[in-house]
Amino acid sequence: METEKLEFLDYLKYERNYSEKTIINYEKDINLFNSFCDLKEIISYNQVDFEFIRTYLKYLYSLKYSNKTISRHLSSIRSLFKYLLKENKIKNNPCLLISSPKKEERLPNFISEIDLEKLFSVPNLNTPLGIRDELILRMFYATGMRLSELANIKIKDIDFYNRRIKILGKGNKERYVLYGNNCNKSLELYLNKGRNHLLKENNEYLFLNNRGEQLSSGGIEYIINKIVKISGVTNNHVTPHVFRHTFATSMLNEGSDLVTVKELLGHSNLSTTSIYTHVSNERLRNVYLNSHPRAKKK
């Protein structure tokens, strides 16, 4: 089973061009499944049937995993067995009739405009690191890009004239994100008075650490956490991904259509983006209830 697992992971890497992070997640999910197989004395994927998959799902529930996490585990196992069937390594796919757990309706967090201003005011613009940190905040909010996407921006990826950045997203898919005036001012300040002071030798990445090297994703998360603590913002659990949620929510609240937001976020399916309409609609409802004279709460 270990051999088939490794072959499957190679397939994801070399034929499907999945990112290293995605492949690591698949491997973790399959390792857990294989450990359960060992526990039940299953030594071949051919021994796995429909009832065994159901038993495994019950096991995941017993670990107190959320429906979302269980769905992800099931998705990994489905992909594995689909691959094994295609390669004629199993006779039947035991996952075909297995239903995914019901989705939990959880709306994404987003940052209020008041809290955004608190965050933006924290970095010290008299220091190169402060100038860099402010740009990180503004670029997250202006573009809605993912943490890994922001960490991997190279100077050559930036189209300064059209104010857009070429991004390599999930599945090595390229897209462009746009940025506006506020982000542009922060970008110019960083390039003129921040990055040059951090740069020790030639480096193609936009964001640098205090050693002049590429700023890692972990480094960016550390910076965000430190800024949040200093700002005093307590209403939201602020992470780089919450900035992404805030970008999408702001766009829809200001009248953007869902397809445009989908393209800017780099989502493959419109259904993934549609969750933000629930956030937007909830905001509209609250505004209505608090503003309309015949609808105000008493």
ChimeraX attribute file (.defattr): number of C-alpha atoms within 10 A of each C-alpha:
attribute: neighborCount
match mode: 1-to-1
recipient: residues
	/A:1	13
	/A:2	11
	/A:3	7
	/A:4	15
	/A:5	17
	/A:6	12
	/A:7	15
	/A:8	20
	/A:9	19
	/A:10	15
	/A:11	14
	/A:12	20
	/A:13	16
	/A:14	9
	/A:15	9
	/A:16	12
	/A:17	15
	/A:18	17
	/A:19	14
	/A:20	12
	/A:21	11
	/A:22	13
	/A:23	18
	/A:24	12
	/A:25	14
	/A:26	22
	/A:27	17
	/A:28	13
	/A:29	19
	/A:30	20
	/A:31	14
	/A:32	14
	/A:33	20
	/A:34	19
	/A:35	12
	/A:36	15
	/A:37	19
	/A:38	12
	/A:39	10
	/A:40	10
	/A:41	10
	/A:42	16
	/A:43	13
	/A:44	15
	/A:45	20
	/A:46	17
	/A:47	14
	/A:48	18
	/A:49	13
	/A:50	15
	/A:51	12
	/A:52	16
	/A:53	17
	/A:54	15
	/A:55	12
	/A:56	17
	/A:57	20
	/A:58	12
	/A:59	13
	/A:60	19
	/A:61	14
	/A:62	9
	/A:63	9
	/A:64	10
	/A:65	12
	/A:66	14
	/A:67	16
	/A:68	14
	/A:69	15
	/A:70	19
	/A:71	18
	/A:72	17
	/A:73	20
	/A:74	24
	/A:75	15
	/A:76	20
	/A:77	19
	/A:78	17
	/A:79	15
	/A:80	23
	/A:81	22
	/A:82	18
	/A:83	19
	/A:84	21
	/A:85	15
	/A:86	12
	/A:87	10
	/A:88	10
	/A:89	14
	/A:90	18
	/A:91	12
	/A:92	18
	/A:93	20
	/A:94	22
	/A:95	22
	/A:96	11
	/A:97	8
	/A:98	14
	/A:99	10
	/A:100	14
	/A:101	15
	/A:102	9
	/A:103	10
	/A:104	9
	/A:105	8
	/A:106	9
	/A:107	13
	/A:108	15
	/A:109	20
	/A:110	23
	/A:111	24
	/A:112	13
	/A:113	11
	/A:114	9
	/A:115	18
	/A:116	18
	/A:117	12
	/A:118	16
	/A:119	23
	/A:120	18
	/A:121	13
	/A:122	18
	/A:123	20
	/A:124	14
	/A:125	18
	/A:126	10
	/A:127	13
	/A:128	21
	/A:129	20
	/A:130	16
	/A:131	21
	/A:132	26
	/A:133	25
	/A:134	22
	/A:135	25
	/A:136	23
	/A:137	22
	/A:138	23
	/A:139	22
	/A:140	23
	/A:141	23
	/A:142	25
	/A:143	23
	/A:144	28
	/A:145	25
	/A:146	20
	/A:147	19
	/A:148	18
	/A:149	16
	/A:150	25
	/A:151	21
	/A:152	19
	/A:153	19
	/A:154	17
	/A:155	15
	/A:156	12
	/A:157	17
	/A:158	18
	/A:159	13
	/A:160	14
	/A:161	6
	/A:162	10
	/A:163	15
	/A:164	17
	/A:165	21
	/A:166	17
	/A:167	23
	/A:168	18
	/A:169	18
	/A:170	18
	/A:171	13
	/A:172	12
	/A:173	11
	/A:174	11
	/A:175	15
	/A:176	20
	/A:177	18
	/A:178	17
	/A:179	20
	/A:180	14
	/A:181	10
	/A:182	12
	/A:183	22
	/A:184	17
	/A:185	12
	/A:186	21
	/A:187	24
	/A:188	13
	/A:189	17
	/A:190	24
	/A:191	17
	/A:192	12
	/A:193	17
	/A:194	23
	/A:195	22
	/A:196	14
	/A:197	15
	/A:198	18
	/A:199	17
	/A:200	13
	/A:201	10
	/A:202	8
	/A:203	14
	/A:204	15
	/A:205	18
	/A:206	22
	/A:207	28
	/A:208	23
	/A:209	16
	/A:210	14
	/A:211	11
	/A:212	18
	/A:213	18
	/A:214	20
	/A:215	18
	/A:216	17
	/A:217	17
	/A:218	12
	/A:219	14
	/A:220	22
	/A:221	14
	/A:222	13
	/A:223	14
	/A:224	18
	/A:225	16
	/A:226	12
	/A:227	22
	/A:228	21
	/A:229	13
	/A:230	12
	/A:231	18
	/A:232	12
	/A:233	17
	/A:234	10
	/A:235	11
	/A:236	13
	/A:237	12
	/A:238	20
	/A:239	19
	/A:240	23
	/A:241	17
	/A:242	20
	/A:243	26
	/A:244	24
	/A:245	24
	/A:246	25
	/A:247	23
	/A:248	29
	/A:249	25
	/A:250	21
	/A:251	18
	/A:252	19
	/A:253	17
	/A:254	9
	/A:255	8
	/A:256	13
	/A:257	12
	/A:258	17
	/A:259	14
	/A:260	13
	/A:261	21
	/A:262	18
	/A:263	16
	/A:264	17
	/A:265	22
	/A:266	22
	/A:267	15
	/A:268	12
	/A:269	11
	/A:270	13
	/A:271	11
	/A:272	10
	/A:273	19
	/A:274	14
	/A:275	17
	/A:276	24
	/A:277	17
	/A:278	15
	/A:279	23
	/A:280	17
	/A:281	14
	/A:282	13
	/A:283	14
	/A:284	13
	/A:285	12
	/A:286	11
	/A:287	12
	/A:288	14
	/A:289	14
	/A:290	14
	/A:291	12
	/A:292	10
	/A:293	9
	/A:294	9
	/A:295	10
	/A:296	12
	/A:297	9
	/A:298	4
